[in-house]
């Protein structure tokens, strides 16, 4: 399987991408590759261009210049119908802001994307059951978002993005505003989707301490500052870097994480959190 992955084009590739809003340059000469089955963690201070990067990858924004490829297909000149096929079939995204449909129950929220793309009722029922089981929301199908805790809402967002098992996932600060236990549950889902289903993941975060938990031998880190890539390398290289931009990121985190409910090995079946995960 790995040999086949090596012969395939990257899941996502940016080549010399520039983007401006009015006279403000948001991204400057961005080039990177997300290989199949890998995870690229994108970090940087607020306003560095992280979320914009994800919207470019989905075709929600178009660059001023440069090229963007999804599994070898250049997307910036595709029409909206072709872009919808890519978003609906190849990609899922968990947005930073709440994007659930408040008037629809859990089942309909999870099923929405498949209904848009012509799946049969039987196929949708199977897919919804599978993905809700994966995120731990089986049995909650008829509840509405207002009846869910913050952590459960975030897991439903992930279920909606993962349904149909897209080959590429984009995460825009998915643990933002969650308490540590709910955040841990979300990180576990990200790891399981990556490791079990070999999903290629572009993961945006400002929470540097999440890196150790997310890291495996196919995890790389990219740091943006003022719309430019100032670092790209392994997690270990990131941790030992003396770059001012990385030191600035580390200095912004004043919280003592020694009591956070993270584990050395996320796959350890014997681990037990001190509290219930909501």
Number of C-alpha atoms within 10 A of each C-alpha: 5 8 7 8 13 11 9 12 17 21 26 22 22 21 15 16 20 21 23 14 9 7 6 8 14 19 25 17 15 19 16 17 16 22 20 24 20 23 29 24 25 26 25 25 18 13 13 19 23 26 21 17 23 21 16 18 22 21 21 13 14 19 17 14 15 16 19 27 18 21 19 13 15 14 19 21 12 12 10 11 9 12 17 17 12 19 20 18 18 17 25 26 24 23 19 17 11 12 12 18 14 12 11 15 18 29 23 17 22 28 22 16 20 20 14 10 12 10 14 10 12 9 13 21 13 11 20 27 18 16 23 24 13 18 22 16 18 15 12 15 16 12 13 19 19 11 13 15 12 18 22 21 20 28 24 25 22 26 28 27 24 27 24 23 20 20 21 27 25 24 23 24 20 24 21 14 12 14 14 17 19 21 24 23 20 21 19 16 18 22 22 17 19 20 15 8 13 18 24 26 29 23 24 23 23 20 16 16 15 16 18 15 16 19 18 15 9 14 18 22 21 20 22 23 19 16 23 17 20 15 19 17 14 18 21 13 13 18 14 9 14 10 11 10 17 22 12 12 16 15 9 12 13 7 8 7 11 7 7 14 15 20 14 9 11 15 11 9 7 5 12 10 12 8 8 8 14 13
